[in-house]
Structures are given as structure tokens and as C-alpha cells.
Amino acid sequence: MREDKILYNCATPEAFICLRVFLFMNKKYMKIAIELAKKGKGKVYPNPLVGCVIVKDNKIVGKGWHQYFGGNHAEINALTDAGSAARGADLYVTLEPCNSFGKRPPCTQAIIKAAIKRVFFAVKDPNVSKSREILEKNGIEVCGGLCNAQAKVLIKDYLNHLKIKPRVSVKAAMTLDGKIATETFDSKWITSQKSRNFVHSLRSKYDAVLVGFNTALQDNPKLTSHGKGKNPVRVVIDENSNIPKNYNIFNSSAPTIIISGQGDGGVDFGAAKKNFKVIIKKLNDIGLKTILIEGGSGIISSAIFSKCVDDIYLFVAPKIIGGKNAISVVGGKGVKKIADAVNVEDMRVKKIGGDLLITGKLKNKQ
């Protein structure tokens, strides 16, 4: 209910003053939550900036914010900070608590388990359903809209991202004879520095950059923008979680997600190998809508022949490797008939340094 409507309905001047004080205190705590949310700037995208404060007997007993993509939500961090003091307390959060499983369990469950008395949120999340209903069914009072205008600024990028259409692109660098590495997996460097700089900038335009286990292991890439824009989330398909923890993909430059067959969030790799859309859906479900696949040949093959790739960036360097065992751009079994080949349309060619960049859209994307 809007503040002016609540105040208008006060029966007596005394009630009006008491409610004014109540609303002032509520705004005070929500403004603290807003400032906490700002601490996640540049670290949580495409997730929203969110801050949370837990108050009991007019004293802050817990604080938290969403610190990085893939990390605990603000409510969980605040509840952890409050501990047992959260029981019977009020929770102030800048965005409506989530009520679905993504990378983390629903915050509504944690709020209910902690026995919070009341929840105040500033902005309703258009990507959340039945959150309020679940909380109220469990005896928790819910009030939305407190400091709405100030908090809505925090999630501008998040709201814009919800409108983005999912997109999957493939980027590869090959020699004139179609090889991305020698038979000993050596691939540094096939293309020129100018081409690599282009790729660094290209990564900043995507939510995530994805590679397979062999690419991560053999190349030990950073998969960042190298200072040429925002860093994407790094995604590595590692069925058995075998990549050493001292590799570059685990440095602090950007968040990293390992897709494996292990744990509660594990992937059914039998299904994924038949249809790469299983992987893409999993990433879309956690907010990673635009994905740049950078290899290796098996991953590229699976993605293309599962018909989930929209477009390609193919760099061709003026080099010839040769050898039947050298690694081709697209691996897998391939098609048996030319009629079954994946067609590329709207092709364009651009010279970058000594290399050629071929771009195009996959005609049979479904």
C-alpha cells in the first residue's frame, strides 16, 4: 500500500504521528540496504544489485549484499550474519526475495526457516512468482514498495537484461587448412594479436564464454576481456571436475561456473551429448542468455549439430598445419551426406591484421 494512502487512513493525529515515525524508521533501514547493494557493482551482472538488513528491537542484527555472480543472495548473507537473532526480526531487502531454484535455493525458504516476522522489499522482481504468497502463508507479513524509486535504479541493467533474446555464438580460430591445433594440441598462437584483441572485446558483449575440458586444460585460458570491457562469466564443461584449481579460469578476474555431472545441480551428460540445448537451457535458467562458445572441436560440433547456435565468428590465419591427426574446427562424427550439412547464410568477410574474419548466421537454427 502506498505511504500517502496509509497516512490518510489514520483515525487520529496520534496514530498519524506514530505511523510517520514507523515509516521513517523503515525507510532508514531500507536506505542502508540500498547502500549495501551498491557494493556488488561490477561483480554481479547479469544478476541484480541487492542489499539486505535484518532489524530486531530497532537494532540492526544482520547485514548482507549480493557480492558476486553465483554467490549467495543478499538475504542469505544477512541471515548468516544475524544468526539466531533473526528469529522474530524484520528483514529489509531492496528486491523481492526469490522463490525458485537457480544456482542457489529460494530465499523464501531461508526466510521462513529463520522465523523472520516481517519482510519489507523495495522493488517487485518481474522474474519472481508467488514469493509474497509463500511468505504470507507461513505467517510472515510482507510489505512491498518501500523506497521503490531509489531501489529501482539499482536494477536498471538487470531489468534490461530480462528483455534480451537468448543468443548462442561460436568463435574459432583456424589455419587455411581448417585446423585449430596441431596433433599435440599446440594452438598458440594461430591468429594475430589484432585478431586476439578483437576477441577480447567481443567477449565483453556476452554474458558467458564457454569452453570444454580439453580447451581449458591444454590452453589454460583466462577467458576475460583483458580490460577491453566487462568480463563475461566463464563456463567450463568438466564432467568430472578435474581441472586443477590453480588454473587461470579460477583466478579472481571473473566468476567461473563448472558444469559437471556431480552434485545436486549436475548435468545429465548422456542427454547433453545428444542435445547441447540441455547445457544452454541450464545457463539460460540462471540468467546467462548470451553465450559465446570458444571450443574445443567436440563442444562446437555438439552445439552446431544440436541446432542451438545462432551465428559464428571464424578467424582464418594464413598458415597451414597439415596432418590428419591435427584438430579440426568442428569435431564429432559430422554428417554422412552433403544434403545434411549445416548451412551458413549472410556471410561477411573482414580483414583483421593478417587474418580474415568470417561471420555468418546458421540457417537451420531451431
Disulfide bonds with the S-S distance in Angstrom:
none
